[in-house]
Amino acid sequence: MSESATVREALLRELAVRSVFWRGERVLRAVDEALERSDNFRGGRSGNTERHAPREAHRAIGTVIAPAFASFSLHALERARERGLRRMFFLAREGETFMRMYRRLARVRSVDEPPATYLAVNRRSLYLASMESFDAEGLARLWAQYPAQTVGTLLRNLSLPEAPFVPLAMEAGFEGVESAIGDPAHDDRFARFAADARVREAFLARRDEARRSLVRYLRQRGYFGEGTVGIVDVGWTGSMQTSLALATRHEPDRPALDGMYLALTYRPGSDPPGSQRCGYLCDTRSGDWMQECILRCNSVFEMLATAPHGSAAGFREDSSGRVRPIVRSGVDEADLLRGPFRRARAGVWAWFEVFVREPGARAVTAAELRPAVLDRMRRFVLYPTRAEALAFLDYAHEENFGVYGSSRFAFQGSAWRALCEWPWWHGPRRLAGLLRTQRWAEGALKRSGVPMANFALDLLDTRYHTRA
């Protein structure tokens, strides 16, 4: 080790004694340096994607995001042991990454962990089973997050067939599957549709079938029984945990749920007595806007954690009598999983493998890692390198509940028109409003090449939140 490296290590060691931030940062830097020396990784130093070719930038982005995944998986392991949870359930599809890391960390640290089980569920496969009634109250959770619904998208979100529902909707006054539904509590057409006895009968038959299949599947997976079980997912509101609780509320041996999320946008009243949920890097109940900035680009955490298999579309019984998930994948998503996402996930796992072998990482806790990891995620979201921002043009975020389709990260709209339209003195305000509609405003600003643009946006946000 060179003299400068020795001095740097001595300084990091002293800082680690004085500050929890530097305790975690020291471990992360040791992993970065070991990864740079590794023959298995040729993309350059993790956390620095500026000099990478576009193809290698995807893998390098994986090394930037990997500390969030590793520390969150460690948090789940520690919380499961501290609270004596009976079993840990990792929800598809992002949960597959966390489950693999959870199991590996338990082996490396030689600890007995609660069993980890993968649940092949998603919001669409759970929502129908969780509903009590087909009315404004039963649809309140869906409408709160996705208020722009048509007859067709509503039926798709509830996994209901067009027949007999579409003809009955047309009898109630809707023109067809593309007809928009207003607020269910005030839309007269929807009120007539929901009040139709034929609609209620068909809905209850489908709901009960979905609930029976879900309960059978959960029993096969060891969900029911005494005690509390853990629910692990990437985020963001924990709606699948809510649906699981509602769909099984009539089962006498239903467990209490302890939800763990990489980041959580908390909604009051989400949990029945005895159950809870919390966010690791971000929990909006803290009121800390410096945490919440990572939600501005939460898609990157979903995309890189997503397992390379299709999404659960329901359940079926096989020839042996067991309930199996029905898995489907779109063509666009399959291409992404074989291309950019595959390279980015390779970066995630390259970093994680070095992390579990790093001697200093074996004693560090998730709480000690959190401040340094959060700082790195804030850097990525607010101040991406140009290579990181450009790499996102290859990505797409697939929506398969609420709304459907692929969302791209290219700039939407015209910045020039926003600035120059009359009255021209409102141009900056129009441009700021246009930026707020982008999937990742900071990435768009970095790609623009405007000097100090990201700093200016961060400054405006800082001023706003410190005055609030």
N, C-alpha and C positions, 0 to 999 in steps of 0.2 A: 504494500500500500504506500502511495506517495505521501510526502509530507503534507501537501495541501489536503489530500483525502483524510489523513489522520486528524488534522486540525478541524476539518468539517465534521467528522464523526464525533470528535470530542465536543464540539459546539452543539450538535444535535442532541447528544446525550445529556448535556447540561440543560438545554431548553426543555427536553422531555421530562426532566425532574420538576421543572418549574411550571409547566403548562400541559394540560390534557391535549390541547391542539397539537403540540409538537410531539407528544407521545405517539399519536396516531400518524402524524406526518413523517416521523422518523421511520416507521414501519413501511409506509407507502413508498417512500424514497428508496428504501433498501430493496423492495420488490422491483421498482422501476429499474434500478441499476443492475440487479440480477437478470432481469428480463432482457436488458440491452446486451448483456454479455452472452445470453443464451444462444446456442447454435440453432435452436428450434424456432427462433423468431427473427425474421429478417426485415421487419418493417420499420426499424429504428426505435428510438426511445419511446416508451409509453408516455402518454400525456403530451406529446409534441408531434402534431401531425402536419405542421406547416411545410416541411420539406418533402413530404411523401408524394409519390405519384398517385393519381386518382384511384387506381386499383388498390394500392396499399393503404390509402386513407381510410377505407372501410375497416380494414383490420385494426388500424391504429385507433379508430374511434372505439372499437371494442375494448381496447386496453384502457381508454379513458373512463368508460362506463363500468368496467369490471369491478373496481373497488366498491361501488354502490351495491352491486349484487352480492359480492363476497361478504361485506360487513352486515348487510341485511340478513343473509342466510345465517351468519353467526349470531345475530340478534335473535332470530327465531329459535335456534338451538338453545341459547342461554335462557330465553323466556320459557320455553317448553319445560326445561329441567327445573327452573326456579319455581314455576307454578304447578309442577307435578301433573302436567297434562297427560291424559290417557293415550292420545294418538294425535298425530299431526296430519292434516289434510291439505294438500297443495292443489290449488285449483288450476285447471287447464285454461289457457295453454302456457301462460307465463310461469305458472307454478312449477313446471317441469324443470326449469333451470335452477330454481331455488331448492327444489327437492334434491337434485343431484349434488349441489354444493353442501346442503345440510348434512347429507349422509357422509360425504367425503370429509367434512370438517369433524364430524363425530368420530370417524375412524382415526384421523390424524391425531386428534386430541385424546383419544382413548377414553371416551366418555360414553356412558349408556344413555342413549337418546330415546324418547318416545317414538314408537314406530311411525314411519313416514308413508303415507298413502296418496296416490295420485287420483284425483277425481276428474273424469272427463265430462265436465259440465261447462256451460256458458250461460250468459244472461238469457238468451233466447230459449234454451232448453229448460230453464228454471222458472221463467216468469209465469207461464200459464199455470203450472202446478202450484204456484204460490198465491194465486188469486182466490179470493173468497166469492166474488160476484163479478158479473159483467156489467159494470155501471161506472159512473164517474168516480166513485170511491175506490173501486177495484183497480181503476186505471190511473189513479192519482200519481203513483210513483213514476210510471212511464211518462205521463204528460209533464211532470215537473222537470224532467231532463230533456225530453224530446217532444215539444209541443206541436211541431209541424207534422201532423199525421194525415195520411189519406186512408181511405177504406182499405186499399191494398196493403199499405205498409203496416197498418194496425193488425190485419189478419196475419201477415208474415211475422211480425214481432211476437204474436201469440201462438204461432205454429198452428193456425187454424186454416182449413182448406177454403177455397173460394165457394164451393158448394157445400151447404146451402146458404152461406152467409151473404154472398154478393147479391143474389136475387132478393133476399129479404131486406138488404140495405137499400136496394133500389125501390122496393115497395114503400120504405120509410121516407123516401124523398131524395136519396143520393142518386147521382147520375151514373155512377159506375165505380170501378176500382180506383180511378184517379181523382175522385171527388175528395176535396179537403174536408177534414172534420175540425170544427171549431172547438172551443172549450167544452168538453163533454157535459159539464154541469149546466151549460147554457145553450147548447146546440139542440134545437127542437127535433131535428132529423135524427140525431143520435139518441135522444130520449125515446122517440118512437121505436127505433131499432132495438135498443136495449130492453124495452118493455115488452117486446113481442115474445109470447110464450114459446114459439118455435125456436127463436134465437137462444133463449135461456136454456131450453132443453138440449139443444145441440152443443152449446157452450159447456154445460155441466157434464155432459157425456165425455167430451174431449178433455176437459179439466181433470175429471176423475181418473181417466185412463192415463194421462200424463203423470198424475200424482202417484198412482199405483206403481207405474214403471220406475219412477224416481225413487220411491221408498224401497222397492225391491233392490234396485241398484245400490243404494246407500247401505242396505243391510249386508249385501255381499261384500262391501268394502269395509265393514266394521265400524260404521258411523254411529249406530245406536248403542246405548248402554249408559251405565252410571258415569258420573264425573264430567269433566270439561274436556273438550277437544279443541285443538288449534286449527284455525283457518288461515292459510297463507296465500297471498296474491300480491300483485304489483300495486294495485289501487284501482280506482281513485276515491270512490264513495263507499265501497264495500257492498254494492248492490246485490252481488251473488250471495254474500253471507245473509243479507236480509231475506232474500228469496228462499234460501235453505231453511231459515228459521220459520218462515211463514208456511212453507210447503209441508213441514213436518210437525207443525204445532199440535196436531191432533194425535200424534203418536205418544203413548205414555212413557216410553223409554228414550225420548229425544234428549240429546245432550245439551249442556250449556256450551256456548261458543266463545272462543277467545280469538278475535281476528287480528292478524298482524299484516301490515301493509307497508310497502316501501314508502309511499306517501299517501296521506288520507285527507280528503275533503270531507269533514265530518258534518253529518246532518242529524240534528237532535231528534230523539225518539226512534232511532234506528234499531235499538237492541231491546229485547225483552229482559225482564229481571234475571240477573245471574250471568248474562252475556255482556261482552264488551268488545271494543275494537280500538286499535291505536295505530298511528303512523310512526315510522322509524326516522327517516330523514325529514319528513314534513308531516305535521299534524296541525290543521288549521285552527284547532282549539287554542293553540299557544298564542295566536295573534302575532306571530313573528313573520313579518313579510319577507325577511331575508331567507327564511326556509321556503316560503311559498313560491319564490321565483322559479324553482325547478319545475313547477307545474306548467310553466310557459312552453316547455318542450317535453311534456311527459310522453309524447309519442315515441321518443327514442328509447325509453326504458321498456315500453311495451314491445316495440319491434325487435329489439335485441334479445329480449327474454323469451320471445314466442318460440314454442317448440315447433320443430319442422314437420308437423303433421296437420291434418285438417282440423276444422272446428266441429265440435259436437253439435249435431242437429236434432238430437232426440235419442230414443232408446228402442231396441228391438230384442225379442227373445230368440235365442239360437236353438238349435236342435236338441241341445242338452238341457234346455229349460233355464239357462242363465240369461240375465239381462245384459246386453252389450250396447255400448254407445254407437250411434251412427255418426261417422266422421266424414266430412266433406271439405274440399278445398277448392277455391277459385283458381282459374288459370293464371291470372295476374299475380296472385299471391304465391303460387307454386314457383313461378319464374323468379320472384324476389327471394324466396327461401333457398333456391339453388344458386343465386348470384350474390348480390351485395350483402344480404343478411347472413349468408353462409360465411362470407369472409369476415364480417364484423363479429359474428359469434366465435369464429376461430380466434380472434383477438381477445375476446372475453375469456375463453378457456385457456389460452396461452398465459395470460396474466394470472388467472386463478391457480393454475398448476404451480407457478413460481411462488405465489402467496402461501400455499399450504406447505411448501418445502422450506420457506424462509424461517430460520430459527426464531427471529424476533417476533414473527407473527403468531407463534404458537401460544404465547402467553398473553397477548393483547386481547382486550374485550371489545365488544361491539360499541359500548359507550365511549371507550377511548378512541376508537376509530372514527366515530361519527362526525366530530367537528372538522377534521381534516378532509373526510370524504365529502361532506356537504360543501366545503369550500371549493373543492375540485369540480363538483357538479355545477355550482354557481358560476365558476369560471367558464365551463363549457357552454352553459345556457346563455349567459350574458355577453361573454367575450369569446366567441368561437374563432378559431383560426380560419383563414380563407379556405384552406383545404377541407376542413370539417364542414364549412357551410356549403361548399361546392359539392361535396360527397352526398349531401342530403337531396340533391336534385335527382339522384338515382333511386331514392326511396319512395315508397308509397305506404300509406296507412290504411289498412282494410277495415271498413266498418261493416259489422254484420249483426247489429242490433240498433233499434231506434231509427237510424238512417242507414242507407246501404250505398256501397260504392268505394272507390279508391280515392284517397285524398293525397295530392302531391304537394311538394314543398316549394315549387316555383312561385315567384311573386304573382299574385292575382290582382289585376287592375293596372292602372297607369299612374305612376307617381308624377309624371310630367303634367298630365291632365289635372290631377288633384291640385298641383301647385299653381297652374296657370288659368284655370277656369275663373270666370267672373263671379263674385267680386274677388280680385286677386289677393286682397289683404287677408282673406280667410284661407289662403292656400296652405300655410303651415298647419292650421287646425284640421283641414281636410286630409292632408298627408298623414298627420298623426292618427286620425280615425281610420284611414286605410291601412296603416301599419298594424293597428290593433286587430284587424280582421285576418291577418296572415297566420298560418299555422305556427310559424316561428319567426317573429318579427326581427329578432337579433340576427338570425342567420341571413335573412333577406338584406338587412343593413350591411352586414359584412360583405356579401356578394356585390353590393352596389359599388364598393370601392370608395365611398365618401369618407374622407379622413375624420376620425373622432366621432363617427355617427353612433357607434355603440355606446361610447362614453356619454354622449349627449342624452341618449334615451335613458341610460342608467341614472344619470344625474336628475333628469326630470322625475323619474319614478321615486328616487330617493327623497327629493324635495316634497313630493306629494305625500308619501307615507310618513315622513317625519313631522308633517304639519297636521296630518289627520288625527 
